[in-house]
Amino acid sequence: MLALILRFALRNPLRHRLRSLLTLAGLTIAILAFGLLGTVVSAWYAGANAASDKRLVTRNAISLTFPMPLAYAERIRAIEGVTDVSWENWFGGVYKEPSNFFPQMAVEPTSFFRLVPEFRVKPEEMQNFLRERRGAIAGRKLAARFGWKIGDLIPIKGTIFAGDYEFILCGIYEGARSSTDEGQFFLRWDYLNERTRQLFPGRSDSVGIYLIGIADARDAAVVAQRVDRSFANSLAETLTETEKAFQLSFVAMTGTIVNAIRIVSWVIILIIMAVMANTMAMAARERTAEYATLKALGFRPGTVAALVYAESFALCAAAATAGILLTGPAARAIGSRLDNLFPVFQVAPETILMQIAAAALIACVAAALPARQAMRVKIVEGLRQAG
C-alpha cells in the first residue's frame, strides 16, 4: 500500500508538467525568500547571540552618550566577583566618505583583547599594536573590504572627536567562530585620550563604557548590583548589565523593523499556500474518476486521501530542498554586499528548520480540502464522469 502511495506521489505531478513546474518554482522562491528574511532577523541578533555570559557592560545611567570618569576603573576592579576591567569609547570617524561606515572603537589595548579572546590577533601583530601609539587593529572582513594590508596608513576624519587622524594598521584579527564579527576597527584609547587632552581638555579621561570580566556567569546580576551601588548618588551613576542585554538594547531600538520582516516572511508563506491549495484542488478535480475507481476496487477513503497528501508533500519536499540549497549561496552573496550593515550574515540551523516546517505546513493545509473532497467522492458519480 505504501509503495502504491509513493508511486502516485511521484508520478501524478508529472501528468500536468507545466502547472507542476510553475507551482514548484513559486514554492521554491517562497521558501528561499522565507529563509533569507529569517537570516536577516538572525543577523540582527548576531551581536547578542555572540555575547559572552562572563562579561558585563557598565555605562552611564542617563544615556550611552554621557561619559564616565576613568577613575571608576580601579573602583570596579576592587569589587568582589570582578576578574578584569577594560574600557572603550565609540570613535565614529569617517573613512574617505560617509558610506564607508564601520564600527570604530578606542580600546584599552591590553585588557580589551584579554577580555575578548574571540578576537584573535597574532602575537607579533599584538606587540606592534602595543608599541605603536597610532596603531590600529581591523577585522579580517573589514580589511578585505577596503584592501588593507599590515603597515597601511588609514586616514580617518573624526566626528565625535573632531580632527584628522592617521592610523597605522598593526594587525588583522580573526574570529574564533564563524559567528564572530570581523568587521570592527580598534584604535588605542590612550592615544585618543592624548589628542583629546590637547584639543578638548574638558573631555579627556572620560570613558564611554566599561567592559567587566566576572568569575562566574551565575553571579552576573549580583556583581552588576554591586557595581551600580558603588556609584550611586555620584555625578555619573552607572547602569550595569550583561553583554547580551546591552546588545539587545540596540536591537530593541529597531524592534518594529524586525517585527515587520517577520510578518512579511509569513505573508509570503500564506500567499504561496493559497497558490498551492489551488493547484491541489485542480489536480483533485481532474482525478475524481480515478478516486471513484479506486473506491470501486475496494480502497478505503483514507487511502484516497493519502494519495492527495502524498502528492502535496512530494511537491513541497522538492521545493523545500531546492529552496534550502539556494538559501546558503544567496545569503553569502547578499552578506558580501551588506557586510557594513550585517557583519555576520549566516543561515542559522533554526532558519533551515523553520523552512522545513513552513513547507510541511503548506503541504498539509493545501491538501486538506482536496483530500476531504476525494474521500467523499461517490463511486457512481465519479464513474459517470469517467464515461
C-alpha positions in Angstrom: 0.0 0.0 0.0 2.8 2.4 0.9 4.6 1.6 -2.4 1.4 2.5 -4.3 1.0 5.8 -2.5 4.7 6.7 -3.2 4.3 5.8 -6.8 1.3 8.0 -7.2 3.0 10.8 -5.3 6.0 10.8 -7.7 4.0 10.3 -11.0 1.0 12.4 -10.5 2.8 15.8 -10.6 4.3 14.8 -14.0 0.9 14.4 -15.6 0.5 18.2 -15.8 4.1 19.3 -16.1 3.7 23.0 -16.8 1.4 23.5 -13.8 3.6 21.5 -11.6 6.8 23.3 -12.7 5.2 26.7 -12.1 3.9 25.7 -8.7 7.3 24.2 -7.9 9.1 27.4 -8.9 6.7 29.5 -6.8 7.2 27.3 -3.8 11.0 27.3 -4.2 11.1 31.1 -4.4 8.8 31.4 -1.4 10.9 29.0 0.7 14.1 30.8 -0.4 12.6 34.3 0.5 11.4 32.9 3.8 14.9 31.7 4.6 16.6 34.9 3.6 14.2 37.0 5.7 14.8 34.7 8.6 18.5 35.2 8.1 18.1 38.9 8.2 16.4 38.6 11.6 19.2 36.3 12.8 21.8 38.8 11.6 20.0 41.5 13.7 20.5 39.4 16.8 24.0 38.2 15.9 25.8 40.5 18.3 23.6 39.5 21.2 23.9 35.8 20.4 27.7 36.0 20.3 27.9 37.9 23.6 29.7 36.2 26.5 27.9 35.3 29.7 31.0 36.2 31.7 31.2 39.8 30.6 29.2 42.8 31.9 28.9 46.2 30.4 28.7 49.4 32.5 27.5 52.7 31.0 26.2 56.0 32.3 22.8 55.5 33.8 21.4 58.6 32.0 22.4 57.6 28.5 25.1 55.9 26.5 26.1 59.3 25.1 27.1 60.5 28.6 30.7 59.5 29.7 32.1 58.2 32.9 35.4 59.1 34.7 38.4 57.0 34.0 38.8 56.8 37.8 35.9 54.3 38.0 38.2 51.6 36.6 40.1 50.9 39.8 37.0 51.0 41.9 35.3 48.5 39.7 38.4 46.3 39.7 38.2 46.1 43.5 34.5 44.9 43.6 34.0 41.3 44.7 33.4 38.9 41.7 35.2 41.1 39.2 38.2 39.5 37.5 39.2 42.1 34.9 38.2 45.5 33.6 38.7 47.3 30.3 37.2 50.4 28.8 36.4 51.9 25.4 35.0 54.9 23.6 33.0 55.0 20.4 35.2 56.8 17.9 32.8 57.2 15.0 35.0 58.7 12.3 34.6 58.8 8.5 37.0 56.8 6.3 37.1 58.7 2.9 33.3 59.1 2.6 30.3 58.5 4.9 29.1 55.5 3.0 32.2 53.6 4.2 30.7 53.1 7.6 32.2 50.5 10.1 32.3 50.3 13.9 35.3 52.1 15.3 36.2 51.7 19.0 39.1 53.3 21.0 40.0 50.5 23.4 42.5 50.0 26.3 44.9 47.8 24.2 46.0 45.2 26.7 42.9 44.4 28.8 40.4 44.6 25.9 41.8 41.7 23.9 42.4 39.8 27.1 38.7 40.2 27.9 37.5 39.4 24.4 39.5 36.3 23.4 37.2 35.6 20.4 39.1 38.4 18.6 42.3 36.5 17.7 45.4 38.6 16.9 48.8 37.1 16.1 51.3 37.7 18.9 53.7 39.7 16.8 50.9 41.9 15.5 49.7 42.5 19.0 53.2 43.5 20.0 53.3 46.0 17.2 49.9 47.4 18.3 51.2 47.9 21.8 54.3 49.6 20.6 52.7 52.0 18.1 50.7 54.8 19.6 48.8 55.4 16.4 48.3 51.6 15.9 45.1 50.0 14.9 43.7 46.5 14.5 41.0 45.7 12.0 38.8 42.6 11.4 39.6 40.3 8.6 36.4 41.1 6.6 36.9 44.8 7.1 40.5 44.6 5.8 39.4 42.6 2.8 36.6 45.1 2.1 39.0 48.0 1.7 42.1 46.0 0.6 44.0 47.0 3.7 47.4 45.3 4.5 49.6 45.4 7.6 51.5 48.6 7.7 49.0 50.6 5.7 48.2 54.2 6.8 44.5 54.6 7.3 43.2 58.2 7.3 40.0 58.8 9.3 38.2 62.1 9.9 36.9 62.4 13.4 33.3 63.3 14.1 32.7 62.9 17.8 36.4 63.5 18.4 37.0 66.2 15.7 40.2 66.3 13.8 42.1 64.4 11.1 43.6 61.1 12.3 46.0 58.7 10.6 46.3 55.2 12.0 48.8 52.5 11.2 47.3 49.1 10.7 49.4 46.9 13.0 47.2 43.8 13.0 44.2 42.0 11.5 42.1 39.9 13.9 40.2 36.8 13.0 37.1 35.5 14.8 37.3 32.4 16.9 33.9 31.3 15.4 32.2 31.8 12.1 29.6 33.9 14.0 32.3 36.4 15.3 32.1 39.9 14.0 35.2 40.5 11.8 34.1 44.0 10.6 35.3 46.2 13.5 38.2 48.7 13.8 40.1 49.2 17.1 42.4 52.1 17.9 44.2 52.8 21.1 42.3 54.6 23.8 45.4 56.2 25.3 46.3 57.8 22.0 42.8 59.2 21.5 42.9 60.5 25.1 46.1 62.4 24.5 44.7 64.0 21.4 41.5 64.9 23.3 43.5 66.4 26.2 45.3 68.7 23.7 42.3 69.8 21.8 39.4 69.4 24.3 40.8 69.2 27.8 37.4 69.0 29.4 36.6 65.8 27.6 39.8 63.9 28.5 40.0 60.9 30.9 36.4 60.0 30.1 35.1 56.5 29.2 32.1 55.5 27.1 31.6 52.0 28.6 33.4 49.7 30.9 33.8 46.0 30.0 33.9 43.9 33.1 35.0 40.3 33.3 33.4 38.1 36.1 34.4 34.8 37.6 31.0 33.1 37.5 28.2 33.8 35.0 25.7 32.9 37.7 26.8 35.9 39.7 26.2 38.4 36.9 23.2 40.0 38.5 24.8 40.3 41.9 28.0 41.8 40.5 26.1 44.2 38.4 24.2 45.4 41.5 27.5 45.8 43.4 28.9 48.0 40.6 25.9 50.2 40.4 25.7 50.6 44.2 29.3 51.7 44.3 28.5 54.7 42.1 25.0 55.5 43.5 24.4 59.3 44.1 27.6 60.2 42.2 27.8 62.7 39.4 27.9 59.8 36.9 25.7 57.0 38.2 26.0 53.7 36.3 23.9 51.1 34.7 25.5 47.6 34.6 24.0 44.7 32.6 25.1 41.6 30.9 26.8 42.0 27.5 23.8 40.2 25.9 21.3 42.6 27.5 23.5 45.5 26.3 23.4 44.3 22.7 19.7 43.6 22.8 19.1 47.2 23.9 20.3 48.2 20.4 18.1 45.6 18.8 15.1 46.9 20.7 15.5 50.3 19.1 14.7 48.7 15.7 12.2 46.2 17.1 9.4 47.5 14.7 11.6 46.7 11.7 12.3 43.2 12.9 8.7 42.5 13.5 7.8 43.9 10.1 10.3 41.5 8.5 8.8 38.6 10.4 5.3 39.5 9.3 6.4 39.8 5.6 8.0 36.4 5.7 4.8 34.7 6.9 2.7 36.7 4.4 4.8 35.1 1.7 4.1 31.7 3.1 0.3 32.4 3.3 0.3 33.6 -0.4 2.1 30.6 -1.7 -0.1 28.4 0.5 -3.1 29.7 -1.4 -1.4 29.1 -4.7 -0.5 25.5 -3.7 -4.1 24.9 -2.4 -5.5 26.0 -5.8 -3.1 23.6 -7.6 -4.1 20.7 -5.4 -7.8 21.5 -5.8 -7.4 21.5 -9.6 -5.5 18.2 -9.5 -8.1 16.6 -7.3 -11.0 17.6 -9.6 -9.2 16.2 -12.6 -8.8 12.8 -10.8 -12.3 12.4 -9.5 -12.9 9.4 -11.8 -9.7 7.8 -10.6 -10.6 8.2 -7.0 -14.0 6.7 -7.7 -12.4 3.7 -9.5 -10.1 3.1 -6.6 -13.0 3.1 -4.2 -14.8 0.7 -6.5 -11.8 -1.6 -6.3 -12.0 -1.7 -2.6 -9.6 1.1 -1.5 -10.7 2.9 1.6 -11.4 6.7 1.7 -8.4 7.2 3.9 -6.1 5.7 1.3 -7.6 8.0 -1.4 -6.9 11.0 0.9 -3.4 9.8 1.5 -2.8 10.0 -2.3 -3.7 13.6 -2.3 -1.5 14.4 0.8 1.4 12.4 -0.7 1.3 14.5 -3.9 1.2 17.7 -2.0 4.1 16.6 0.2 6.1 15.5 -2.8 5.8 18.9 -4.4 6.6 20.8 -1.2 9.5 18.5 -0.4 11.1 19.1 -3.8 10.6 22.9 -3.4 11.9 22.9 0.2 15.0 21.0 -0.9 15.7 23.4 -3.7 14.9 26.5 -1.6 17.1 25.4 1.3 20.0 24.6 -1.1 19.7 28.0 -2.7 19.5 29.9 0.6 23.2 29.4 1.6 24.7 30.8 -1.7 22.1 33.6 -1.8 22.9 34.5 1.8 26.6 34.6 1.1 26.0 36.8 -2.0 23.8 39.2 0.0 26.1 39.2 3.0 29.1 40.2 0.9 27.2 43.3 -0.2 25.8 44.2 3.2 28.8 43.4 5.4 28.8 47.0 6.6 25.3 46.6 8.0 25.3 42.9 8.8 28.9 41.8 9.6 27.6 38.3 10.4 25.1 37.1 7.8 24.8 33.3 8.0 22.0 30.9 7.7 21.3 29.5 11.2 20.2 25.9 11.7 17.0 27.3 13.2 16.2 29.1 9.9 16.5 25.8 8.0 14.2 24.1 10.5 11.7 26.9 10.0 11.9 26.5 6.2 11.2 22.7 6.6 8.3 23.5 9.0 6.9 26.1 6.6 7.0 23.6 3.7 5.3 20.9 5.8 2.6 23.4 6.8 2.0 24.4 3.2 1.7 20.8 2.2 -0.8 19.9 5.0 -3.0 23.0 4.5 -3.0 22.8 0.7 -4.1 19.2 0.7 -6.7 19.4 3.4 -9.7 20.4 1.4 -8.9 18.4 -1.8 -8.3 15.3 0.4 -11.6 15.7 2.1 -13.4 16.1 -1.2 -11.6 13.0 -2.6 -12.7 11.0 0.5 -16.3 12.0 -0.2 -16.3 11.2 -3.9 -19.3 8.8 -4.7 -18.4 5.9 -6.8 -21.4 6.2 -9.2 -20.9 9.9 -9.8 -17.2 9.5 -10.3 -17.5 6.7 -12.8 -20.2 8.7 -14.7 -17.6 11.4 -15.2 -15.2 8.8 -16.5 -17.7 7.7 -19.0 
